């Protein structure tokens, strides 16, 4: 048994997070795994309060694949439980949405005080572009930190075949 693979989620060191059932479609050379989510998250797509994830997936192509850490040692075609650690989605959302908006506003305000309306446009545009250049670098460092990176928490069902290639 892998020393990093918890017997159950209660044995995992994380204090919670977002869980998703997925299927391993390929293994990377560095030990990480490519996974595809299985089914809808909430199971309420046709109800009034449902999330509609299935409809969005169909609209933008299906299925999506994600590269995640594989401490459970899952193999190709295994069904696994993927875990996005608590707080990770909040930090990624803040980085992707709030930081560019804050850069735009701060740049526009600084430009307005320095050069009026034209300065506000130039300062806002410059700061917005600078933040968009900076965000992927910060995002890469954040995902390199095991505390924030998505990972396979455990294997739910082992594959019956020994396939090793991607569909």
Secondary structure, 3 states (H helix, E strand, C coil): CCCCCCCCHHHCCCCCEEEEEEEEEEECCCCCEEEEECCCCCCCCCCCCCCCHHHHHHHHCCCCEEEEECCCCCCCCCEEEEEEECCHHHHHHHHHHHHHHHHHHHHHHHHHHHHHHHHHHHHHHHHHHHHHHHHHHHHHHHHHCCCCCCEEEEEEECCCCCCCCCC
